[in-house]
Amino acid sequence: MELYLLVDFGSTYTKLTAVDLEKADIVATSSSFTTVATDIHEGYHQALQQLYQKIGSEVSFSKIVACSSAAGGLKMAAIGLVEELTVEAAKRVCLGAGGKVDLVFSHYLNSKEAARINQENIDIVLLAGGTDGGNKDCVLHNAEVLGKAGIQVPVIYAGNKSCQDEIIEIFEKYHLEYYICDNVMPKLNVLNIESAREVIRTVFMNNIIEAKGIKKIENEIDQIILPTPHAVLKAVELLSKGYLGEKGLGEIVIIDIGGATTDVYSICSGSPKRADVILKGLEEPFAKRTVEGDLGMRYSAMGVVNTLSEEEVKRYLEQGLDIVSEAKKRATNVDMIPQNEEDEKNDIIFAQICSNLGMSRHVGKMDTYYTPMGTYYFQYGKDLTDVNYIIGTGGVIIYNHHPQEILKKMLANEKSIMELRPKNAKFLLDKEYIFSAMGLLSLHEPLIALKIMKKYIINI
């Protein structure tokens, strides 16, 4: 029996999944509170002891690999030229690599903005700007400002290749730690993310896990190789596309509602479904991730309330729910677990707001223009109308008795007629919370990872 141990050092829980490669099956799972603030070994060993109680302490693992979003995950700053173009391209690269974009700057950077990068504990700066052969002035100015600010974290340059030599000179003059990769937008509206994403992964492995105190666990495991959201993205892309003769599920959307953020993934081309629709704006990645830092069940509960109008808050009060008080209770008790039917009902309401807004911010939109020549339709973003499945994960969805009530809020409805939401998608559930583990396994055994996901992702 050859066993792999797959570890996810999450912001709240450390989750372990043991996989039998010969049987292509999960042997056991366990979890414990992540203890990165004190000693990450504690939470890991508590989860490991739980696992050994299930499978026996004499068991050994041929490989132990991990991903991590502990200590706030991978915090990134995205800098570009035009907000709708290179800035947006830089943001998508950060999100696709498993980062959380905490700072976004466009046009000419000033010293106050650069100072915020040091003040807000950013892990990586992604500097973009200009198509290849295009504008140089802005990105050279921004590199100079970063240098003068004495940026202490790695800077990845992913802009106009025509000024790479000058960028390197600036970075070396100020002794910055820097990396050079392909332009994230080599041509207008064309997205190129793979090179930058791979560099971000390398920086994460070599720098970030050590800076967050996670590297000290590496003497007990083989390697921490990915940010957790990147591992999830690899898993869901595999589940969508399939591998060799094993079919995937086709076009899918995944929502992960956590305590601090709501992540939405769409795996599809998202191109227009109608011949009379013109696609506008920046090219969309096939595997797209968005993360909403103000939408969460515990840490970000007040952020959920802040998205509501006064009229909506009043309407909840009339229905017997003081949603502001409930949000405060969750934000101050981040380890709160529903104790009764009312707690669970209120959690559903918070999760419904997260799923509705998370989808609204992720999905493409349709605009109609009336001209003397007739009506024109423009699509911005991805068309998800024909998506086959919506898959739910995250504690509030997995452990709730009515997960479909949360996922329904992602579908097309009368209030979102201009949004290209799924119309007839079926609902599935990541009941065993295995996406991050399968993303790690897919790096070594993609066929086994795919078979396990198809077995454990259940209909609801």
C-alpha positions as CSV (number, residue, x, y, z in Angstrom):
1,M,0.0,0.0,0.0
2,E,1.5,3.3,-1.2
3,L,0.1,6.3,0.8
4,Y,0.4,10.0,0.1
5,L,-0.3,12.5,2.8
6,L,-1.7,15.8,1.5
7,V,-1.7,18.8,3.9
8,D,-3.4,22.1,3.7
9,F,-2.2,24.7,6.2
10,G,-5.3,26.9,6.1
11,S,-5.9,30.2,7.8
12,T,-8.2,28.5,10.3
13,Y,-7.8,24.8,10.0
14,T,-4.9,22.4,9.1
15,K,-6.5,19.7,7.0
16,L,-4.9,16.3,6.3
17,T,-5.9,13.8,3.5
18,A,-4.4,10.4,3.2
19,V,-4.6,8.7,-0.2
20,D,-4.0,5.1,-1.2
21,L,-2.5,5.3,-4.7
22,E,-3.0,1.7,-5.5
23,K,-6.8,1.8,-4.7
24,A,-7.1,5.4,-6.0
25,D,-9.1,6.3,-2.9
26,I,-9.0,8.4,0.2
27,V,-8.1,6.4,3.3
28,A,-8.9,9.0,5.9
29,T,-9.1,12.8,6.6
30,S,-8.5,14.9,9.7
31,S,-8.3,18.5,10.8
32,S,-7.2,20.7,13.6
33,F,-6.9,24.5,14.3
34,T,-3.9,26.0,12.5
35,T,-1.3,27.3,15.0
36,V,0.9,29.4,12.8
37,A,0.8,32.3,15.4
38,T,2.6,30.1,17.9
39,D,4.1,26.9,16.5
40,I,2.7,25.4,13.3
41,H,3.9,22.0,14.5
42,E,1.1,22.0,17.1
43,G,-1.9,22.0,14.8
44,Y,-0.2,19.7,12.4
45,H,0.6,17.1,15.0
46,Q,-2.9,17.3,16.5
47,A,-4.4,16.6,13.0
48,L,-1.8,13.9,12.5
49,Q,-2.7,12.1,15.7
50,Q,-6.4,12.2,14.7
51,L,-5.4,10.6,11.4
52,Y,-3.3,7.9,13.0
53,Q,-6.3,7.0,15.2
54,K,-8.2,6.2,12.1
55,I,-5.5,4.4,10.0
56,G,-3.0,3.1,12.7
57,S,0.2,4.7,13.9
58,E,2.4,2.1,12.1
59,V,1.4,3.5,8.7
60,S,4.1,5.4,6.8
61,F,3.8,7.8,3.9
62,S,5.8,7.7,0.7
63,K,5.3,11.4,0.1
64,I,4.0,14.3,2.1
65,V,3.2,17.5,0.3
66,A,1.4,20.6,1.4
67,C,-0.2,23.9,0.4
68,S,-0.8,26.9,2.6
69,S,-3.0,29.9,3.1
70,A,-2.0,30.4,6.7
71,A,-0.9,33.7,8.1
72,G,-3.1,35.6,5.8
73,G,-2.3,33.7,2.6
74,L,-0.3,35.2,-0.2
75,K,-0.8,39.0,-0.1
76,M,0.0,40.8,-3.3
77,A,0.2,44.3,-4.8
78,A,-0.7,44.7,-8.5
79,I,0.7,47.8,-10.4
80,G,-0.1,48.6,-14.0
81,L,-0.6,51.4,-16.5
82,V,-4.3,51.6,-17.4
83,E,-6.8,50.4,-14.8
84,E,-9.0,48.5,-17.3
85,L,-6.0,46.9,-19.1
86,T,-2.6,46.1,-17.6
87,V,-3.8,46.7,-14.0
88,E,-6.6,44.2,-14.6
89,A,-4.2,41.8,-16.3
90,A,-1.9,42.0,-13.3
91,K,-4.8,41.4,-10.9
92,R,-5.9,38.3,-12.8
93,V,-2.3,36.9,-12.7
94,C,-2.1,37.4,-8.9
95,L,-5.5,35.8,-8.4
96,G,-4.8,32.9,-10.7
97,A,-1.5,32.2,-8.8
98,G,-3.4,31.9,-5.5
99,G,-2.8,35.4,-4.2
100,K,-5.1,37.9,-2.6
101,V,-4.7,41.3,-4.1
102,D,-4.6,43.8,-1.2
103,L,-3.3,46.8,-3.1
104,V,-3.9,48.0,-6.7
105,F,-2.2,51.0,-8.3
106,S,-2.5,52.4,-11.8
107,H,-0.7,55.0,-13.9
108,Y,2.2,56.9,-12.2
109,L,3.0,55.6,-8.8
110,N,3.7,58.1,-6.0
111,S,5.8,57.8,-2.9
112,K,2.8,57.6,-0.6
113,E,1.4,54.6,-2.5
114,A,4.8,52.9,-2.6
115,A,5.1,53.4,1.2
116,R,1.8,51.5,1.7
117,I,3.4,48.4,0.2
118,N,5.8,48.3,3.1
119,Q,3.2,49.3,5.7
120,E,0.6,46.7,4.8
121,N,2.9,43.7,4.9
122,I,2.6,42.8,1.2
123,D,4.4,39.6,0.2
124,I,5.0,40.1,-3.5
125,V,4.7,43.1,-5.9
126,L,3.7,42.4,-9.5
127,L,4.8,45.3,-11.7
128,A,3.2,45.5,-15.1
129,G,2.6,48.2,-17.7
130,G,2.6,48.7,-21.5
131,T,2.2,46.2,-24.3
132,D,5.5,44.9,-25.9
133,G,7.0,47.8,-27.8
134,G,4.5,50.2,-26.2
135,N,4.7,52.7,-23.4
136,K,7.9,52.7,-21.4
137,D,7.8,55.9,-19.4
138,C,5.2,54.9,-16.8
139,V,6.7,51.5,-15.9
140,L,10.2,52.9,-15.7
141,H,8.9,55.7,-13.4
142,N,7.1,53.1,-11.2
143,A,10.2,50.9,-10.9
144,E,12.2,54.0,-9.8
145,V,9.6,54.9,-7.2
146,L,9.6,51.3,-5.8
147,G,13.4,51.5,-5.6
148,K,13.5,54.8,-3.8
149,A,10.8,53.5,-1.3
150,G,13.2,50.6,-0.4
151,I,10.7,47.9,-1.1
152,Q,11.6,44.9,1.1
153,V,9.7,42.2,-0.7
154,P,10.2,40.5,-4.1
155,V,9.2,42.5,-7.1
156,I,8.1,40.6,-10.3
157,Y,8.4,42.6,-13.5
158,A,5.8,41.5,-16.0
159,G,5.5,44.5,-18.3
160,N,6.8,45.8,-21.7
161,K,9.7,43.6,-22.7
162,S,11.3,46.4,-24.6
163,C,12.5,48.0,-21.4
164,Q,13.5,44.9,-19.4
165,D,17.2,45.9,-19.5
166,E,16.4,49.4,-18.0
167,I,14.2,47.8,-15.4
168,I,16.9,45.5,-14.3
169,E,19.4,48.4,-14.0
170,I,16.9,50.2,-11.7
171,F,16.3,47.2,-9.6
172,E,20.0,46.5,-9.2
173,K,20.8,50.1,-8.4
174,Y,18.4,50.0,-5.4
175,H,19.3,46.4,-4.5
176,L,15.8,45.1,-4.8
177,E,15.0,41.4,-5.0
178,Y,13.5,41.1,-8.4
179,Y,12.3,38.5,-11.0
180,I,11.7,39.1,-14.7
181,C,9.0,37.2,-16.6
182,D,6.9,37.5,-19.8
183,N,4.6,40.5,-20.3
184,V,1.1,39.8,-18.8
185,M,-0.4,41.7,-21.7
186,P,2.0,41.5,-24.7
187,K,-0.7,42.8,-27.1
188,L,-3.8,44.9,-26.5
189,N,-6.5,42.9,-24.7
190,V,-4.4,39.7,-24.9
191,L,-3.7,38.0,-21.5
192,N,-0.5,36.0,-20.9
193,I,-0.5,34.6,-17.3
194,E,1.5,31.4,-17.3
195,S,5.0,32.8,-17.1
196,A,4.1,35.2,-14.2
197,R,2.1,32.6,-12.4
198,E,5.1,30.2,-12.4
199,V,7.4,32.9,-11.1
200,I,4.9,33.7,-8.3
201,R,4.9,30.0,-7.4
202,T,8.7,30.0,-7.2
203,V,8.8,33.1,-5.0
204,F,6.1,31.6,-2.8
205,M,8.2,28.4,-2.4
206,N,11.5,30.1,-1.8
207,N,10.6,33.2,0.2
208,I,7.0,33.5,1.4
209,I,6.7,30.3,3.4
210,E,9.8,31.1,5.3
211,A,8.7,34.7,6.0
212,K,5.5,33.4,7.4
213,G,7.2,30.9,9.7
214,I,5.8,27.9,7.8
215,K,9.1,26.7,6.4
216,K,10.2,25.2,9.8
217,I,7.7,22.4,9.2
218,E,9.6,21.3,6.1
219,N,11.8,18.9,8.0
220,E,8.7,16.8,8.6
221,I,7.2,17.0,5.1
222,D,8.7,16.8,1.6
223,Q,7.6,20.3,0.4
224,I,5.2,23.1,0.7
225,I,4.6,23.8,-3.0
226,L,1.6,26.0,-3.6
227,P,-0.7,28.6,-2.1
228,T,-3.9,26.8,-1.3
229,P,-6.1,28.7,-3.8
230,H,-3.7,27.8,-6.6
231,A,-4.0,24.1,-5.5
232,V,-7.7,24.4,-5.7
233,L,-7.6,26.0,-9.1
234,K,-5.4,23.1,-10.4
235,A,-7.9,20.6,-9.1
236,V,-11.0,22.2,-10.5
237,E,-9.3,22.7,-13.9
238,L,-8.5,19.0,-14.0
239,L,-12.0,18.1,-12.9
240,S,-13.4,20.2,-15.8
241,K,-11.0,19.1,-18.6
242,G,-10.5,15.5,-17.6
243,Y,-7.3,13.6,-18.2
244,L,-6.3,11.0,-20.9
245,G,-9.3,8.7,-21.2
246,E,-11.0,9.9,-18.1
247,K,-13.6,12.5,-18.9
248,G,-14.1,15.7,-16.9
249,L,-17.3,17.4,-16.1
250,G,-17.1,20.1,-18.7
251,E,-17.9,23.8,-17.9
252,I,-18.1,24.3,-14.1
253,V,-18.2,27.0,-11.5
254,I,-17.0,26.5,-7.9
255,I,-17.7,28.7,-4.9
256,D,-15.7,28.5,-1.7
257,I,-17.2,30.5,1.1
258,G,-14.8,30.8,4.0
259,G,-14.5,32.8,7.2
260,A,-12.6,35.7,5.6
261,T,-13.2,35.5,1.9
262,T,-15.4,34.2,-0.8
263,D,-13.6,32.6,-3.8
264,V,-15.3,31.9,-7.1
265,Y,-13.7,29.8,-9.9
266,S,-15.0,29.4,-13.4
267,I,-13.5,26.8,-15.7
268,C,-14.7,27.5,-19.3
269,S,-13.9,29.7,-22.2
270,G,-16.8,32.1,-21.4
271,S,-17.0,33.3,-25.1
272,P,-20.2,34.7,-26.5
273,K,-23.0,32.2,-27.1
274,R,-24.8,34.3,-29.7
275,A,-23.7,35.4,-33.1
276,D,-25.0,39.0,-32.5
277,V,-22.8,39.6,-29.4
278,I,-19.4,41.3,-29.6
279,L,-16.8,40.5,-27.0
280,K,-15.2,43.6,-25.5
281,G,-12.4,44.2,-23.0
282,L,-9.5,42.2,-21.7
283,E,-9.3,38.5,-22.7
284,E,-10.6,36.2,-19.9
285,P,-8.5,33.2,-18.7
286,F,-10.0,29.7,-19.2
287,A,-9.5,29.0,-15.5
288,K,-10.5,32.2,-13.7
289,R,-10.5,32.9,-10.0
290,T,-11.9,35.9,-8.1
291,V,-11.6,36.5,-4.4
292,E,-13.8,38.8,-2.4
293,G,-12.1,40.0,0.8
294,D,-15.2,41.7,2.2
295,L,-17.4,38.6,1.9
296,G,-16.9,36.0,4.6
297,M,-18.8,34.1,7.3
298,R,-16.8,35.2,10.3
299,Y,-13.8,37.5,9.9
300,S,-15.5,39.5,7.1
301,A,-19.1,39.2,8.4
302,M,-19.3,43.0,8.9
303,G,-18.1,43.4,5.3
304,V,-21.2,41.4,4.2
305,V,-23.5,43.8,6.1
306,N,-21.7,46.8,4.6
307,T,-22.8,45.6,1.1
308,L,-26.4,46.0,2.1
309,S,-28.5,49.2,1.8
310,E,-30.3,50.8,4.7
311,E,-33.5,49.5,3.2
312,E,-32.3,46.0,3.1
313,V,-31.1,46.1,6.7
314,K,-34.5,47.4,7.7
315,R,-36.2,44.6,5.7
316,Y,-34.2,42.0,7.6
317,L,-35.2,43.7,10.9
318,E,-38.9,43.5,9.9
319,Q,-38.4,39.8,9.3
320,G,-37.0,39.4,12.8
321,L,-33.3,39.3,12.0
322,D,-31.0,42.0,13.4
323,I,-28.3,41.3,10.8
324,V,-25.9,43.9,12.1
325,S,-25.9,42.3,15.6
326,E,-25.5,38.9,14.0
327,A,-22.5,40.1,11.9
328,K,-20.8,41.6,15.0
329,K,-21.3,38.3,16.9
330,R,-19.7,36.3,14.1
331,A,-16.8,38.8,13.6
332,T,-15.9,38.7,17.3
333,N,-16.3,34.9,17.6
334,V,-14.6,33.7,14.5
335,D,-14.6,30.0,15.7
336,M,-18.4,30.2,16.2
337,I,-20.2,27.0,15.2
338,P,-24.0,27.0,14.8
339,Q,-25.6,25.7,18.0
340,N,-29.2,25.6,16.9
341,E,-31.6,25.9,14.0
342,E,-31.7,29.7,14.2
343,D,-27.9,30.0,14.0
344,E,-27.9,27.8,11.0
345,K,-30.7,29.7,9.4
346,N,-28.8,33.0,9.9
347,D,-25.6,31.4,8.5
348,I,-27.6,30.5,5.4
349,I,-28.6,34.2,5.0
350,F,-25.0,35.4,5.2
351,A,-23.9,32.7,2.8
352,Q,-26.6,33.6,0.3
353,I,-25.4,37.2,0.3
354,C,-21.8,36.0,-0.3
355,S,-22.8,33.6,-3.1
356,N,-25.0,36.2,-4.8
357,L,-22.4,39.0,-4.7
358,G,-19.5,36.7,-5.3
359,M,-21.1,35.5,-8.5
360,S,-22.1,39.0,-9.5
361,R,-18.6,40.3,-9.3
362,H,-17.1,37.3,-11.1
363,V,-19.5,36.8,-14.0
364,G,-19.6,38.7,-17.3
365,K,-22.1,41.4,-18.1
366,M,-24.1,42.3,-21.2
367,D,-24.6,45.9,-22.5
368,T,-27.1,47.0,-25.1
369,Y,-26.4,49.9,-27.4
370,Y,-29.0,51.4,-29.7
371,T,-27.8,53.2,-32.8
372,P,-29.2,54.4,-36.1
373,M,-27.7,51.3,-37.6
374,G,-29.6,49.0,-35.3
375,T,-29.0,47.3,-31.8
376,Y,-25.6,46.2,-30.8
377,Y,-24.8,43.8,-27.9
378,F,-21.5,43.9,-26.1
379,Q,-20.2,41.3,-23.7
380,Y,-17.7,42.2,-20.9
381,G,-16.3,39.2,-19.1
382,K,-17.3,35.5,-19.2
383,D,-20.6,34.1,-20.4
384,L,-21.4,31.3,-17.8
385,T,-25.0,30.8,-19.0
386,D,-24.4,27.2,-20.2
387,V,-22.2,26.0,-17.3
388,N,-23.0,22.4,-16.4
389,Y,-22.4,22.4,-12.7
390,I,-22.0,24.7,-9.7
391,I,-19.9,23.1,-7.0
392,G,-20.0,24.3,-3.4
393,T,-17.2,24.0,-0.9
394,G,-16.3,25.8,2.4
395,G,-17.6,25.0,5.8
396,V,-20.9,26.9,5.7
397,I,-21.9,25.0,2.5
398,I,-20.5,21.6,3.4
399,Y,-21.9,21.3,6.9
400,N,-25.2,23.0,6.2
401,H,-28.4,21.0,6.0
402,H,-29.6,23.1,3.0
403,P,-26.6,23.8,0.8
404,Q,-28.8,24.1,-2.3
405,E,-30.4,27.2,-0.8
406,I,-27.0,28.9,-0.8
407,L,-26.0,27.8,-4.3
408,K,-29.3,28.8,-5.9
409,K,-28.3,32.5,-5.4
410,M,-25.7,32.0,-8.1
411,L,-28.2,31.2,-10.8
412,A,-29.7,33.7,-13.2
413,N,-32.7,35.6,-11.8
414,E,-34.9,38.5,-12.5
415,K,-32.7,41.0,-10.6
416,S,-29.6,40.1,-12.7
417,I,-30.9,40.1,-16.2
418,M,-27.8,41.8,-17.6
419,E,-25.4,39.3,-15.9
420,L,-24.4,36.2,-17.8
421,R,-25.1,33.8,-14.9
422,P,-25.6,30.0,-15.2
423,K,-29.2,29.2,-16.1
424,N,-29.7,25.5,-15.6
425,A,-26.6,24.3,-13.7
426,K,-26.9,21.3,-11.4
427,F,-25.5,21.5,-7.9
428,L,-22.6,19.4,-6.6
429,L,-20.9,19.4,-3.2
430,D,-17.3,18.9,-2.2
431,K,-18.5,17.1,0.9
432,E,-15.1,15.9,2.1
433,Y,-13.3,19.2,1.4
434,I,-10.8,17.6,-1.0
435,F,-10.1,20.2,-3.7
436,S,-6.9,21.5,-2.2
437,A,-5.6,18.0,-1.6
438,M,-6.5,16.9,-5.1
439,G,-4.7,19.9,-6.5
440,L,-1.5,18.8,-4.8
441,L,-2.0,15.2,-5.8
442,S,-2.6,16.2,-9.5
443,L,1.0,17.4,-9.7
444,H,2.2,13.8,-9.2
445,E,-0.8,11.6,-10.1
446,P,-3.4,13.6,-12.1
447,L,-5.4,10.5,-13.2
448,I,-5.8,9.3,-9.6
449,A,-6.7,12.8,-8.4
450,L,-9.4,13.1,-11.1
451,K,-10.9,9.7,-10.3
452,I,-11.1,10.5,-6.6
453,M,-12.8,13.9,-7.3
454,K,-15.4,12.2,-9.5
455,K,-16.1,9.7,-6.7
456,Y,-16.3,12.2,-3.8
457,I,-18.0,15.2,-5.4
458,I,-21.6,14.4,-4.8
459,N,-25.0,15.5,-6.2
460,I,-27.3,17.5,-4.0
